[in-house]
Amino acid sequence: QAEEELREGCARHALQLQEMGRRELLLRADLGLAREQLESFKTQVMQECAPAAADVAGKAMTEQQVIDKVRQISEENQQSHEREKLLQEELSSRLTKEKEVSADVEAFKKSLQELQ
């Protein structure tokens, strides 16, 4: 009976090892695919950034230069959003003042008409 339990235990462990091996193969395949996608993305970013940021000699950009360029674009984008927000607030304020002035002009016209 002990021998039978030992065989069953070994069989279970063998199945577990097979399952772990299968999972490892799937994970390796997923990792390979993720690496390919990352390389493709990196290549696309380098191609997009290189024309806009190539140096005078026309050399290809390094990955660090691409990272710096993407960071710079991101910061400029953030600054643009902040500037847009300030301009929206200023526009809103001016529209409010314009409505107030318009209301005052209307009141002035009415008063003027009443005086005539």
C-alpha positions in Angstrom: 0.0 0.0 0.0 2.8 2.4 0.8 4.4 1.6 -2.5 1.1 2.3 -4.3 0.8 5.7 -2.4 4.4 6.5 -3.4 3.6 5.7 -7.1 0.5 7.9 -6.9 2.5 10.7 -5.3 5.2 10.4 -8.0 2.5 10.4 -10.7 0.9 13.5 -9.2 4.3 15.2 -9.0 5.1 14.2 -12.6 1.8 15.8 -13.7 2.5 18.9 -11.7 5.9 19.1 -13.3 4.4 18.7 -16.8 1.9 21.4 -16.1 4.6 23.7 -14.7 6.7 23.0 -17.8 3.7 23.8 -20.1 3.1 27.0 -18.2 6.8 28.0 -18.4 6.6 27.5 -22.2 3.5 29.7 -22.4 5.2 32.3 -20.3 8.3 32.2 -22.4 6.2 32.6 -25.6 4.4 35.5 -24.0 7.6 37.1 -22.9 9.0 36.7 -26.5 6.0 38.3 -27.9 6.1 41.2 -25.4 9.8 41.7 -26.3 9.0 41.8 -30.0 6.2 44.3 -29.4 8.5 46.5 -27.2 11.2 46.5 -29.9 8.6 47.4 -32.5 7.3 50.2 -30.4 10.8 51.4 -29.7 11.6 51.4 -33.4 8.5 53.3 -34.2 9.2 56.0 -31.5 12.8 56.3 -32.7 11.6 56.7 -36.3 9.1 59.4 -35.3 11.5 61.3 -33.1 14.6 61.0 -35.3 13.5 63.4 -38.1 12.4 66.1 -35.6 15.5 65.8 -33.3 18.3 64.6 -35.5 21.6 66.5 -34.9 23.4 68.5 -37.5 25.5 65.6 -38.7 22.4 63.6 -39.3 23.4 60.7 -37.0 20.8 58.3 -35.7 19.5 59.1 -32.2 20.4 57.1 -29.2 17.7 55.6 -27.0 18.5 58.1 -24.3 18.0 61.0 -26.8 14.7 59.5 -27.8 13.7 59.2 -24.1 14.8 62.8 -23.5 12.8 64.0 -26.6 9.7 62.2 -25.5 10.1 63.7 -22.0 10.5 67.1 -23.5 7.4 66.7 -25.7 5.5 65.5 -22.7 6.5 68.5 -20.6 5.7 70.9 -23.5 2.3 69.2 -23.8 1.7 69.7 -20.0 2.7 73.3 -20.3 0.3 73.8 -23.2 -2.5 72.3 -21.2 -1.8 74.6 -18.3 -1.6 77.6 -20.6 -4.9 76.6 -22.3 -6.5 76.3 -18.9 -5.3 79.8 -17.9 -6.5 81.2 -21.2 -9.9 79.6 -20.8 -10.2 81.2 -17.3 -9.2 84.5 -18.7 -11.7 84.3 -21.5 -14.4 83.3 -19.1 -13.5 86.3 -16.9 -13.6 88.7 -19.8 -16.9 87.3 -21.0 -18.4 87.9 -17.6 -17.0 91.4 -17.5 -18.4 92.0 -21.0 -21.9 90.9 -19.9 -21.7 93.2 -16.9 -20.6 96.1 -19.2 -23.3 95.3 -21.7 -25.9 95.2 -18.9 -24.6 98.6 -17.6 -24.8 100.0 -21.2 -28.4 98.8 -21.5 -29.3 100.4 -18.1 -27.6 103.6 -19.2 -29.5 103.6 -22.5 -32.8 103.1 -20.7 -32.0 105.9 -18.3 -31.1 108.2 -21.2 -34.3 107.4 -23.0 -36.3 108.1 -19.8 -34.5 111.5 -19.5 -35.4 112.4 -23.1 
